[in-house]
Every structure is written in C-alpha cells, then in structure tokens.
C-alpha cells in the first residue's frame, strides 16, 4: 500500500507543482483538479487499508498482555498528538510556502517511509512469538 500511497501523493504534488509553474513543459490540461482529487482518494484509501492500522497492530504484537493497556494508551496519545502537530504544521506551511512545496514534502516523506520499511531496521513480526520479537528488540 505504501507504493500506491506514493502514487496518490505524486498525483497531488504534480497538480500543485503544475499550478505553481514548476512544470512548464507539462500541459496544464493533464493536471486537472480531478487528478488531484483522484490522488487524494487513492492516498486515503490505501493508507486506511495499509499503514493506518499498523501502530494499533504493533502494540498488540510487541507488548506482553500485562503491559498492553498502558502501551495502547501511550500509542493513542502519540498517534493523535502527531496528527494534531502535522495538521497544525500543514496549515502554517500551506500559508507560508504554498501547496506545491508542502505536498512535495509529503511525497518525499512517503518515499522515505518506503525506504525505511524495506530496510533491515524494520522488524518483521509475522509468524513470530512475542518472546522472539522481544529478543530481536533487545539485540
């Protein structure tokens, strides 16, 4: 879903880049508002079925049952706190730097997250016991 999210964000970024005049060689007809809306729908749909639930699933896989309620609470606070910070920051950045810059930054962040998921630092938990996961986290 991450690659699809990058495609959706690229559609949005290209639209705003064309509107800002960054892509003078690209005909504006190819970058209609419908393209940006379609990109937004693709991004939201793929985030919702892909990476959106990951923090909630990881909490149940990474913590033992006795620590899970506290970890879930902390995960909730961090997730919603991060959402608040990003929302407020986006509003400020849109006003000061413009949508072409902001959505290009979001595209870069999406691409960097793909690199991170493909890296050896990303812990695979599928088919592994809690003890095996915790052992890997300690090393």
N, C-alpha and C positions, 0 to 999 in steps of 0.2 A: 504494500500500500504506500510505502514511502516514495517509490519512484513515481507512482501515479499522483501523489501529493505534489511532487516536484513539477510534474507536467502541468497540473492545475495552477500552481503558483507562477510558473513560467508564462502561462496564458495571461494571467492578470498583470504580471510585470511587463510583458511585451505591450499590452494595451496601453498602460500608463507611460511606458517609455516612448511609444509612438506619439502619444498625445503631447509629451514634453518636447518632442522634436529630436530625441536621441537617435531615432532610427529613420533618418531622412530618406534612405533608399527603399524603405518598406512602404508600399501604398497604404494609406490610412483606411481604405476600404476593407483590407484584410484584417484590420484591427478594430472591428466594430464593438460597441458596448456589449453586444450579445456574446462575443468571445470572452470578455472579462467575466460576465455573469456565469457562463458555462465553466470557466476555470474555477470560479469560486465554488460552484456546486460540486465539481469534481474534487476539489480540495476538501471541502467539508464532509462529503460522503466518505471519501477514503480515510480521512482522519477518524471519523466516527466508527468505522468498522475495523480500523487497523490500529494506529498508535494511540488513539484516545483512551481505550480501556487498559493500556499497558501498566500504568502506575498502580491501578487497583488490583490487577492480577499479580504483579510482582510482590506486593505486600503479602498476599496470601502464600506465596511460594518462598519468600525469603525469611519470614519470621516464624518462630515456633508459636503454637496456639496460645500460650500464656502471655506472650508479648504482642500478639496480633492486634488487640483493641487499641493499645497506645500507638502502635505503628500506623494503624489505619487512620487514627485521629491526626497524627502528625502529617501523614501523606495528604489528607484532606486539606489541612491548613496550608501546607506548602503549595498544593495544586491551585487552590483558589487564590492564595496570595500572589502566586506567579501570574495567574490570569489577570488579577487586578493591576499588577505592575505593568504587564505587557499592554493591557487596554489603555491605561493612562499614558504610557510612553508612546504608544502608537498615535494617539490623539495629538500629543505635543509634537511628535516628529512630522506628522502629516501637515500640521500648520506651519512648521518651520522649514522642512526640507522638501516637502511635496511627495505625492503618492508614487512617482516613478522611483525615487530613491528608497522610500520605505519598503515598497513591495519587492524591489530588487534585493534589499537586505533580507527580507523574509525568504526569498528564493535561495539566497546564499546559505541561510541558516538551515533550510530544508535539505539542501545538498550536503552540508556538513554533517547533518544528522544521519544521512545515508552512509557517509564515510565512517562515522562512529559505530553504527550498527554492524558494518562489515569488518570492523577492526577486532583484534584479539581482546580488547578491553571489554567488549560486550559479553556478558555472561549468559550462556545458553542454559536454560533450566528444564527444557523438555525431556521427560523421561528420567529425571534425576530425583533422588530423595532429598529431603531437607538437610540431612547430615552431609551429603555430598556437596550440596550448594554452599553450605556454611564452611566446609573445609576449603573450597575454592576461594571463598571470600577472605578467609584468613591468610591464604598464601599470596 
